[in-house]
């Protein structure tokens, strides 16, 4: 948080101190009311590091609205300008409840109504987690046995909405029925006014906590305009930066073509494969669309897709799996985007080129990846 913002917050008496030294700023220079420049901004500790930020428009995002049941996971889809951001918070002994509580308090104070809140197994464990498109490791790590999820929504109106009814603690235990009841209590909004949706997912790994936020706002709304202008959705008590030593993932200000030309290789962090499988998920994947645009725009470029694995299992097995995953990416680029096969190679190196140590679950997940390597311009 800047000195100006801190002084403004103190002056207006709108600073709420909650768990573990969080300063939840309820009104900052970038976020005051729905009538004003409603650029939503989270406040995190100074040791929080922003690891990823991206915005797409027009776009849509599917998200759970209730716990998993025998009939599946209830889902909704919001459309507009979609921004995804993740942070890593260094703190030994930090619990996911302590990560979520101050963020939820800020949302509720800003007029958001809780649609659904749950934790790990009560949400639906593995299936619930993978019902969402979450930023990949190492930028965001999700422990399938220790995470919390919250979905919030507020109307975009010419006047600020009435104070929402905060989510009751028992909603975290009540499952789909409570989530449905909560959703029906939120203020009705005329279609022309629209709604802003905020989705939070928090987890932890070792000495680090992880925060994932998705913001969806109608294109043209103040929140969407702020996202388009590059307003960072976070206020820190110190600078936010990408953690060092975590591989050539995209920097906030770089496009994929720029990163590929600058570093010669880039991790395609949004790709998803089934556990132990070489089958590429259905997508769509923004990284592949950007890579295809680059290659189709310059027929002289050639790129190798290189698969990587963690160190679980033998070298021969891992090299085989990494090659098959790279081949799946090549086939998707050819079949879905029309990239000439002569511009693509597919290779795999197994666990021989890690970007993190394989000593932790987070490190192993970060090492399971596919990279694009710029070969040459003929």
Buried (B, 14 or more C-beta within 10 A) or exposed (E): BEEEBBEBBEEEEBBBEBBBEBBBBBBBBBBBEBEEBBBBBBBBBEBBBBBBBBBBBEBEBEBBBBBBEEEEBBEBEBBBBBBBBBBBBBBEEBBBEBBBBBBBBBBBBBBBBBBBBBBBBBBBBEEBBBBBBBBBBBBBBBBBEBBBBBBBBBBBBEEBBEEBEBBEEEBBEBBBEBBBEBBEEBBEBEEEEBBBBBBBBBBBBBEBBBBBBBBBBBBEBBBBBBBBEEBBBBBBBEEBEBEEEBBBBBBBEBEBBBBBBEBEBBBBBBBBBEEEEBEBBEBEBBBBBBBBBBBBEEEEBBBBBBBBBBBEEEEEEBBBBBBBBBBBBBBBBBEBBEBEEEBBBBBBBBBEBBBBEBEBBBBBBBBBBBBBBBBEEE
